[in-house]
Amino acid sequence: MKVAKIIIKALEPYKKMIHTITSDNGKEFAKFKMIEEKLEGTVLLCRSIFELAKRIK
């Protein structure tokens, strides 16, 4: 929750310019729905490069 509040506070002044935010799917972004609602945008969660590298090996 702490990370989500910091992101919202930092990006609130740019709310009208934000359409998407891309992030890894780490536990610190678990409240991505709250970020989407407050900033009226979409949060895209991607896999980390390390996760993909493990799958290739």
C-alpha positions in Angstrom: 0.0 0.0 0.0 2.9 2.3 0.8 4.4 2.1 -2.7 1.0 2.7 -4.3 0.4 5.9 -2.3 3.9 7.2 -3.2 3.3 6.5 -6.9 -0.1 8.2 -6.8 1.3 11.3 -4.9 4.2 11.6 -7.4 2.1 11.2 -10.5 -1.1 13.0 -9.5 0.0 16.4 -11.1 0.5 14.5 -14.4 -2.8 12.6 -14.2 -4.2 14.0 -17.5 -1.0 12.9 -19.4 -0.8 9.4 -18.1 -2.5 6.6 -20.1 -0.5 3.6 -19.0 2.1 2.7 -16.4 4.3 -0.4 -17.0 5.7 -2.3 -14.0 7.1 -5.6 -13.1 4.7 -7.9 -11.3 6.5 -7.7 -7.9 4.6 -7.7 -4.6 5.2 -4.0 -4.1 2.8 -3.4 -7.0 0.0 -5.5 -5.5 -2.3 -2.5 -5.2 -2.1 -1.7 -8.9 -6.0 -1.4 -9.1 -5.8 1.5 -6.6 -3.2 3.2 -8.8 -5.4 2.7 -11.8 -8.5 4.2 -10.1 -6.8 7.2 -8.6 -4.8 8.1 -11.8 -7.5 7.0 -14.2 -5.1 5.0 -16.3 -4.0 1.4 -16.9 -1.2 -0.4 -15.1 0.5 -3.1 -17.2 2.3 -5.8 -15.3 5.1 -7.6 -17.1 7.3 -10.5 -16.3 10.8 -9.7 -15.1 13.8 -10.5 -17.3 15.1 -12.9 -14.6 11.9 -14.9 -14.7 12.1 -15.2 -18.5 15.8 -16.2 -18.3 15.0 -19.0 -15.9 12.4 -20.4 -18.4 15.0 -20.4 -21.2 17.6 -22.4 -19.3 
